[in-house]
Amino acid sequence: MKREQFGLRRQRRRFGCDQTIQSGVALCLPPHSKIVAALLALIISTQATFASNANRLGLTGSIAPTSSTDWSVSVVESTMKRYPTADSLKGWGYAKSLYLYGVYLVYLRTKDPRYLDHIKSWIDLHIDDKGTINRPINALDYMLPGNLLLILYKETRQEKYKLAADNIRKTFDTYPRTKDGGFWHANIPSRQWQLWADGVFMSLPFLARYGQMFGDSAYANDEVTKQLLIYYQHLNDPATGLLWHAYDESGAQPWANSTTHTSAYHWCRAIGWFGMTLIQILDILPKNHPKRNELIQIVQQLAKAYEKYQDPKTGLWYQVVDKGDVEGNWLETSSSSMYSYMMWMGVKRGYLPKRYEAVAQKGYRGVMTKLSMGADGMTNLIDICEGTNVSDLAYYFARKRNVNDFHGLGAFLIMNEELGAGSLKYKPKALSWKAD
């Protein structure tokens, strides 16, 4: 008898049980426990499937477990190693500033000064001492970094950050609009007359926060609510409860419906941007604002639709949200983070019934299956849709499924600092955007 066989037999005598072998592991089971053995086999098989998915994508390492690991810190540290200087992260853009906004949330919890320096060095690459930004602000996308200017002014009191924020604020005064007052997605020929659901997050939280910080709330609060309701009016799809990706007032775009002038599909991240905007605006809007309840009703509508279209197996959401059964569609990470965040915050703020907490947690667990730690000790977040225009179904399905894309990293950090905070004994507070 081999030594290994003898050891197993001796353990069987010692503990008085039968054994089964699963994936090379000896399991001690009570006699006749076939059901228990089957369940254990299923669990081990599921773990093996997760591992094979990571290997298929060339990402060696372990899938992120639900543990006390500080995954926000791990993601930030990994990204700082990949982009060690401001110059390596250069380019005044919304996706990078979304990520850096997430870094700020992690800074508020950890107080690690390197994280604030990470944000500051990127902003300083793009503005001078007079607050001049090194690119024209001719699109809503280029307003999103303004949130970082407000953060840095609050943290450092350096006048250049206020001056740069002032420059973005002034852009709203002459920015082109649709006939009913909605901000165009961009002030360029290919985007004129268009409202994209993405655009509200790019511009409106900055405007509301600027208003609170610098005494401009009378205008800012009315403008942001007006914009959200104009966009909603044009993009709402009562049949699904979701939003169309875009609307073209002129009807000139090839994707525009001849009657409604809306695009034809419900692209996941556009709807996620809109949902996050509602939460962030409601955190600033006074409780007695006349339009507040209308915004809460949209939160409730979106949450109902998110729940309806959540993939029951994974907890994630599809690239084209309502077409999960269509071949070629795929589960997307950044939007899944956004939807989970919106519902979690909706419950936390009292806008949604408590049952949505479980829907958000299921989404959160789904996102965590997309996060792994590589053999090099660095995190990898997969299945993040690249930047996306408005088009047909084949175009949405064919978008690149990026790894560590800033859209996904930023959305993950925003979500994880809320949903992952409990395991770290941290209770995040609503941010104050007052200068003091």
Protein Blocks (a to p, Z undefined) as FASTA:
>chain_A
ZZklmmmmmmmmmnopacddeehiacdddehilmlmmmmmmmmmmmmmmmmmmmmnopac
jdddddfbdfklmmmmmmmmmmmbfklmgcidfklmmmmmmmmmmmmmnopaklmmmmmm
mmmmmpcfkopacbdcfbfklmmmmmmmmmmmmmnopaklmmmmmmmmmmmmmgccdfko
pacfbdcfklgoiacfklmmmmmmmmmmmmmmnopmmmmmmmmmmmmmmmmmmmpcfkno
pacfbdcfklmamklcfklopafbdcfklmmmmmmmmmmmmmmmcfklcklmmmmmmmmm
mmmmmmmmpcfknopacfblmlmmbghiacdfklmmmmmmmmmmmmmnopacfklmmmmm
mmmmmmmmmpccdfkopacdehiacddddddfklmmmpccdehiaklmmmmmmmmmmmmm
mmnopacddddfbfZZ
